[in-house]
Amino acid sequence: MGNDPTSMNHDERTTTIKYSGIRPDDPGGRNGLMNPERGWRLETIIAEPADPAAGPSIHGSAAHLEGRVFPVYNDHLWELDAARYAPFGLTMAQTYCYLLEFSDCAISDAKLALLEKSLCRIRKRGLKTMLRFAYEKGRESPAGPTLGRILEHLDQLAPVIQANADVICVMQAGFVGAWGEWHSSKHQIEKDHGNLAKVMEKILEVLPEDRMTQVRSPRYKRWVFGREDVEGMPIVDATTAHRGSPLARIGFHNDGFLAGDTCGGTYRDPPFFSNPGNPEFDYTTRESPYVAADGELFWRDQAGPIDGFKAMLRMRRHHYGTFSIWHSHSGREGKPYSIDNWTRQPVTADQIAAAHLPVDDGYFTDSNGAPVVRSAFEYITDHLGYRFELQQAKFTEAPGAGGRFSLEVELINRGFAVPHNPRPVIAVLIDWEGRVAELPFEDVCPCEWQPFEPGDETYAPLTHSISLAADLPGHVRSGWYQLGLWLPDAAASVRLDPRYAVRMANRDVPWWIDYEGKYGVNIIGVLEVRGNTQF
């Protein structure tokens, strides 16, 4: 029969499995997925001395921790805060490293050691940081650095930043002005746009080439490239994104999200301000699919309560990957504000459909098919950043040992954005003893899995297909194997840490971690490797 042209090799037979999204009454169905580099983020300072004689922390503790933590800075301030919001899928922390006392001198070895310590604590907690350095805590700071001092400090910081790039999701531009937002600096550094260009050039030199920075307003990005208006400003697109150019490495952090007409000064041009029609707003719309975008509300609803549904639409339009859970929220501020309102604001399937917002399979129905109302907070929790939902997988069901194996996977990104940092995609075979054989997908990058075609105002969801065909490694013997899809962090230091691997948004895709607490694999099927390649 082996010579019969009609005979079928084991590795030619395939099986197809279809998958479903997460329903609200599935186990953990209303919890946020703990996926890296996306979602809600807290805000904190780091790298401060935990000295009882140092006086109150310059940042203070969150309201829910008052009277429960040390009155002076300690890493417990943000560690306990992160634990509180873990059920909402929080894996991110915006961390300010203030250099107040070094405006006119070199950074001390002690301060650098404290920074190293805090970044190590972030790694141990399984978090990633949006790191920002600043000297001036407010608009009326009594001290601030010169341009030369900033550049010298960046050289000092470079070894610590590069050694801990594995837990730095993005490093915001910082360094200049109040809160590192590039305005109101004591020495008026920002008045000369050439100064800002020099700071940005040094930041991009210090950061590893595969990491992005963010600026407070899109006009600052124009300024560092010598453009005084949007016209003629080059725009990152699918052909230039994630290629390591300076243009492709600068994203945005909107620290006045929906605050008044201008988004707190982010979009200042009348008559459209923070609306389509403003060239700078439209520039952000066109570029945001390809660069990292973050935002936060004003403190204490200074611009008035923000509607949750309006927030969802803006987050989708500008591809927000992360957002602050601290600002205008009782957990930090002690009184209920906008984010608290979002937890009570109902959202229905009809509203989502009418707005063409992304929606998971089964998101608005329970296991009996009955409709379920969600809240704006829940929806934002689940759709900030990326949310990969497997649709189906087709794979060789009985490959021969050493024979050919094929796998085709289809998925939809139900989120607002894509992951921007490098991340391999690997098929794995897991044997009875938990040993793992890796079959990497070639030339596949999750950064290309857009939720919809950028510029498509219908926001039709895209289906992404990836495939591989490879000979099974020689050490894969006959027997049963679980087939998994593994998206680990690209950094060797955290590659095997499941907290840094991506979990699919499917109720019928088990999450596998080995006996030693490593990996983090989406189990998509089972197959049997046969001892021979033919019948």
N, C-alpha and C positions, 0 to 999 in steps of 0.2 A: 504493500500500500504506500510505502514511502516514495515510490517512483510514480505513483498515480498523480497526474497534474491536478486532479480534482480534490486531492487530500488537503486538509487544513492543518497548518502548524498551530501548536498551542498559542503562540504569540499573535495569531491573527484573530482569535476570538475576543470580542470585547463585551463589556457590560456597561450599561449607563444607569447612573443613579441621579435622581433629582432631589433637590433640597428645598426646605421651607424656611421662611423668616421666623423671627421670635415674636410670640404672642404675649400679651400682657399677663396672662395667667400661667405661662410656662414658669418652671422654677427659675427664680431670679429674673423673670421677664420684665420687671419694672426697675431693675437696677441698671446702672450704666455699665457698659463694657469697659473693663480695665485695659484699654489699648494705649500703647505709648505714643507720645508726641501729638496728642489731640485732646480736645474737650475742655472742660472747666480747668482753670488754674487758680491757685491761691497767689497771694503776694506776700513777700516777707523780705526782711533784710537777712544777710548772712555775713559771716566773717567778722563778727564783733566779739570783743573779749567778754567772756562770761565771768565778769568781775563784780562781786557784791558791792564793792565800793565805787563802781563806775556810775551809779545813778540810774534812773529809769531808762529803759530802752528807747532809742530815738524813733522807733517805729511803733512801739506799744504792742500789746497782745490783742487778739481778737476778743470780741465781747463774750463769746461763749467760754473763753479761757480765763477771764478776769477772776482773780481770787483763787485760781487753780494752778497757776504756774508762777515761776520765779518773777519778781518784779523787774529784774534786769535781764538783758539779753541772754538767751540760751537757745541752742538748736531745738530744744523741746517746743519752743514757740511755734515753729512751722511743722515739726514732726507730728505733734498732736492735732494741729489744724488739718494736715493732709489726711490723717486717719479718720477724722470726722466726716470728710467729704468723699472718702473712698467709695461708698455705695453709689455715688453719682459718677463713678468712673474716673475720678480725678487721678491723673498721673503726672501733672505738670505743676511747676512752681516758678512764678516770676520772682527772681531773687535780685535785690539791690545790694551791691557792695559799695558802701559809701566810703569815700576817701577824703573825708572832711579835713582831717589833720595833716594831710600830705599835699595841700595845695601849693606849698612853696618848698617842698623837699622831696627826697626820694621816698618811695614806699618802703616801710621797714620790713625786715625779714619776718618779724613777728606777725605783721598783717598778712603777708604772703602765706605764712604757715596757717593762719586762721582760714584763709580762703581755701587752701588745699584741704583742710579738715572739713569744712562745710560741704565741699563738693564730694568728698568721700562719703559723708553722711547721706547725701542725696542718692548716691549710688547704692548704698546699703539699704535704703528705703525703697529702691526700685522706681525712683522718680527721675524726671529730666527737668532741666532748668531753662528758663529764658533769662539769661544773665544780663544784668545792666550795671555798669559802673557810673557813679555820679559823685560830684563834689558839693553841689549846692542844693540843699534840701529846702527848696522854696525860692520865691522870686527875690527875696531881700537877703540873700545869704551874705554874711560879712566877708567871706573869703571865696576865692575861686582861682583856678589854675590859669596860667598862660598856655598858649598853643604849644610852645616848646615843652612845657612840663607834661602836658597830656601825652605827647609823642614819646617822651622819655618813659613815662609810666607804662605805656603800652608795650614797650620793649621789656620792661621788668615783668609785666604780667604774662607775656607770651609763653614762657615755659609752663606755667600753671594751666593756662587755657588749653594749650596743645596737649598736655598730659591728661586732661580731663574732658577732652572733646566728646568722649563717648556719652557723657551725660549732659552735654550742652546741646539742646535742641536748636537754639538760635541765640545769638548774642546781640541784643539790641544796641543801637549805635551809641547812645549814652554819652558820658564824659563831658558834654558841653551844656552849660546852663542849668536852669531849675529842673531838678529831678532827672537830669540827663536828657531833657526833651528838646535840646537845641534852640532854646530861646531864653532870654532874660539872664544871660551870663554876665558875671561881674565885669569881665574884661571885654564884653561885647564881641566875642570871637565870631559869632554868627553873622555879624554885619559884613564881613568880608567872606564871600562864598568860597573863595580860594582856600581859606582856613578850614572850612568844613570839608572841602575836597581832600585836604591833606590828612585830616582825621580819618575820613572814610578810607583813604588809600592805606593808611597804617592798620586800621581795623581788619580790612580784607587781607592784608599781608600776614597779620598775626593769626587770624582764624585759619583752620584747615580749609582747603579749597572747596570741600564738599559741604561747608556750613554757610548759612545765610546770616545776615544782619537785618535789622528793621529800623525804619525811621518813623518819626511821629506824624509826619505829613508828607504826601507825595511831592509837594513843592521842594522839600529838602533833597529828595532824590534828584530832581531836576537841577538843583543848584550845584550838587557835587559834580555834575556832568557839564556845567557851564551853560545851562539853559535857563533863560529867564521866563519863558512861557512854554506851554505844552506843545505848540506847533513845532513840528520837526523833531520832537523828542522820540528817540527810538523806544520801541515797546517790546518787552519780552513776549515771545509766542512759543508755539509748540516746537518750532525748529531751533530755538535758541535757549529754551529753558533747561536748567539743570546741566549746563555745559561748562560751568565754572567761570564764566565771564563776570566782571564786576557788575554789569547791568543785571544779570540774572541772579545775583546774590543779594540783592537789596529788596526786602519786602516792607511791610507797613505795620505799625501798631497804632490804632486809632484810640487814643486815650480820652476821647470825648464822644464816644459812640452815641449818636442820636441826641446829643446835647444841643438843643436849639437848632436854628436854621443851618448853622455852620459845622455841626458836629464838634462843638467845643473849639472852633478855630481850625479844624482840619481842612474844611473846604470854604474859603472865605469869599469867593467871587460871586457877586450878585449877577443876575437876579435868581439864578438857580440854586446857588449854595450847595447844600448836601442833597442834590437831586440830579437825575439824568438831565443833560443839557449843559451842565457845568463841565467844560473841557477837562478839568482836573479830576472831577468825579468820574467821568467817562473813561479817562485814562486808567484810573484805578480799576474800573470794571473790566477793562480789556486785559490788564496785566495780572490781576489777582488770581486767575486760575493757576499761575505758574510760579508765584512767589508766596512766602509765608505771610499770613495775615492774622493779626491778633487785635483784640479790643477790650475796652472796659468802659463802664458807665462812669459818670461823675459821682463823687461822694454825695451821699445824703440827698439824692434826687435834686441836685441844685438846678437842673434845667426842667424840673417837673417829672412826674411819673412817665416811664417809657412803656408803651404798649408792647406786649410780648409778641403778638403776631407781626407787627411792624419790624420788630427786632429779627424775627425769623427770616422775613423777606430780605432784609439788608444783609444778614449773615450769608444767605444763599447767593445774593448778587455779587458780593465781594469775597466769597470763598473763605469765610473765617475758619481757621483751624483750631484756634484756642480763644478763650474768653474768661475774664475775671469773675470769680464767684464772690469776691470780697467787696467790690464796690456796690453801693446801694443795696446791701443785703444785711439782714439782721444778724446773721452769724458773725459778721465783722463789726457792724456799727451799732448793734444793740436795739435798734428799732426797725420795724418792717418798712421796706422801700420797694423799688421796682421789681427786683428779682423775687422777693417774697410774693408780690402780686402775680408774677408769672406762675408760681406754684398753684395758684387758685384760678388762673385764667383758663377756661376750657377750650380745647381744640378738637374739632371733629374731622372725620374722614372727608366730609363734603367740603369743608373749608380748605383742607390740604389739596384736594383734587382741583378745586376751582383756581387755586393759586399755582398749580403745577409744581408744588413743593415735593421733594423726594419722600417716598413712603415705603416702608418695608412690607413684604408679604405678611399679612396677618396682623399688622401693627394696631389696627383699630377693631379687631374682633377677638373674642376669647376662643377657647378650645371647642366650645359648642356652637361657634359661629355667630354669637350674639354681639352686637355693636358695643364698643367700649370708648368712652370719652377720655381723652388724654389731656394733660396740661401743657401749656406753652413751655414751662420749665422742663418737663419730661422730653418734649420734642427736641428742644435745644440740646439737652443732655445727650440725646441719642444721635444727633445729626451734625454737631460741631465736628469739623475735621472730616476724616474718612469713616465710612461704615461699609465694609465689604460683605456683601451677601452672596454666597454661592448659589448658582442656579442649577448647574448639573456638572457631572464629571463622567467621562467616558474613558475606560482604561482596559488594558489587556487583562483578561480574567484568569488566565492560566499560562503565564509565560514559562518557557523552559529555563532551567538553570543555565546561566550564561547567555540566554537568548535575548531577543528583542522585546523591549517593553515600551508601550506608548501610553500617553495620558493627555487628555484634552479637558480643560476646565473652563467653564463659563461663569462669570460673576458680574454683579452690578454694584457700583459704588453709590450707596444711598445717602452719603454724607454731603456736606457742603464743599469739601476740599479734598486734596490728595496729600499723602505724606510726601515731604520734600527731601528728606535725608536718605542716603543710600540704604537699600534694604534688599537682600537677595530673596529669591523665591525658589524653594527647594521642595521637590517631592521626596518623601522618605518611606522606606519600608522598615517596619518594626517587627522584629521576630518575637518568638514566644518568651525569650529571656529579656526582652526590652532593648536589645541591641538595634542600632539604627544604621541603615545604609542610605546614603544621600544621592539623589539624582537631581542636580540643579537645572533649572530652566535657564537657557541661554538667552541673553539680550532681552530679558523681561524686567521691567521696572515698575513698581506700583505707583511711582510718581506720574505715570502716564494714564492711570485709570481714572479719568475725569468722570464726574457724576453725569454730566451732559456736555454736549459739544459747546465749547466756549463761543458765545455770541448767539446761540440759539435761544430766542426769547420764548419758545415753547417749553424749554427745559426738558425735552424728552430724554429719559434715562438711557445711557449707553450700556450695551452688553459687551464685556471684554472677554476675549478668548485667548487662552495661552495653551501651548502644547509642547510636548517633548517626545522624542523617540530616541532611546538609547539602549545599548546592551547592558544587561544586569551585571553588576560587579561580580568578580569571581568568587568572593566570599559569601555571596547570597546563595544558600543551598536550598534544596527542595523543602517544602513545608508551607505552612500558613503564615501570612504576613498581614498586618494592618497597613493600609495605605494612608499616608498623611500628607498634608500641605503645610509647610513650615515657612514662616516669614520672620526670621530672626533679625536682630540688630546686626549691622555690618561690622561693628567693632568687635574684635576678638575678645576683649575684656568682659563684655556682657552678652556675647553671642549665645551662650547656653542658658542664660537667665530667662525663664519663661515670662517674667514681668516685662521684658523688652521685646517679646514676640507678639505678632498680630493675631488676634482671635476673630474668626468670622462671625457674622451676625446671623447665625442659624441655630434653630432649636434642635436640629437633628444631626449636628456635627459635634461629636464629643471632643473635649479638650484634654489632650494627653500630656502628662509630665512624667518623666521617668522616675525610677526608684530613688535616685539621688537628688530629685527636685530640679532636673534640668529639662531643657528643650521648650515645650509649649507648642504642641502640634495639633492642627485641626485634622481629626480622623475622618476621612471621606469614604472609606470602603475597606474591603478585605479581599485578598486574592490568594491563590495557591500557586506556588512555584513548583513546577514538575521537574522530575529528574531527567527527562528526555525532552528534546525539542520537537519531536514528531510522534504521532500515534504509531 
